[in-house]
């Protein structure tokens, strides 16, 4: 018992349709069944092969035309498209989310690195300042004391 | 030839009763022919690379990205005051109307003394997905029509619309009849009640959710459109390439073949909202002939069209069957409506040998008769 909703049955029907359309044409193109046909077995010529090809394609066309109009095919096409579009939407959402996350992560990393670099520069500047102070103190002990005192006052 | 096919012979050759010798000879000849064809392969590839995208030189007289207005150059003096504006569909490039010198609709009109313009819709940018049919008809097309009239100093022009471009031209004429002197429609659908053909089955509301497509993609991709059109005739492609292999040593055939292949693979996306409008209100709900197709906030009224109309239809059109075009005369107020049919497919109407032999001379004459100053 065939089930019209079963895709396997639809495929089987497609093959049956195609074969039914193909076989009479193929017999005609090889001359089989006609009074002038050579006794079998025979070797087909290129013309015969071309003719059979054409008959086969015509049969395929007719069968495809019928199959692509059936409710099963139209339903399968609709479902396929729905799934494909849903997958496309999911993929897009996933990529968008990933891009957002990546951008956020990159932003945080970049910020932290910048702050760290600034802190390093600050520390270096502090050390340089200390050295300069030390040099000035060595050159002029009196001024160094005054400056040092002043410095402490300023800091305080 | 095998013995059975020999004229005047009633039965098989007694020396070759199974036809082996004759068939072997035929296969040897076939092998030689195929070898000769293979030898011409480099030339085939050269021709593929050098296939033209339109053959008639033109100037771009107006530009509003991505749309361009082209004016074709010609040595022939303009004998008709009324200019002609060609409006192609939004889904392919317009140069199919000027594909090759011997298959150019544009050249036919230029040679007859017309001043010919063409709309090149260009490739919609991602941001263009919000453009609706109103933007195309009342926006771009209206501005281009006014530009043509400004350049030529004429009060009106003739429109030649192809496929969806024909439907847009029809809508435009219904809103601006005073600017359209003549309307020529090539395979332009207006009545989608005929649903027997494959595309009609596929796009029915039960089977095709246009909203989901547009909401997912934005602009509907060229691959989606091209792939869908290809699927309508899945075996035709195999047949085409088999025919190609049989004729790859034929120069004239190769010129035509590659020009056509180049055009048919040169697809462009379509603005999402325009696609939604056209498919939903046109193909699915058939609202144009019902007088309820919305454009710029009010329905399109086909009875407002009063100018002469020439419909050019193809009897073997699998995309726009002639039954979708011919009912137009029942809905417009024009008293001068003619229809010319040719045995061709949808694209054969523009590039087919039969169309250029039988149809286009009549079309040019029709327009010349109605374009006098």
Interface residues (C-beta under 8 A of the other chain):
Chain A: X31 X36 X37 X38 X39 X41 X42 X43 X44 X45 X46 X47 X53 X57 X60 X61 X64 X65 X68 X69 X74 X75 X77 X78 X81 X82 X85 X88 X89 X92
Chain B: X1 X2 X3 X4 X10 X11 X12 X17 X18 X19 X20 X22 X23 X24 X26 X27 X29 X30 X198 X201 X202 X206 X207 X208 X209 X212 X213 X216 X217 X233 X234 X235 X236 X238 X239 X242
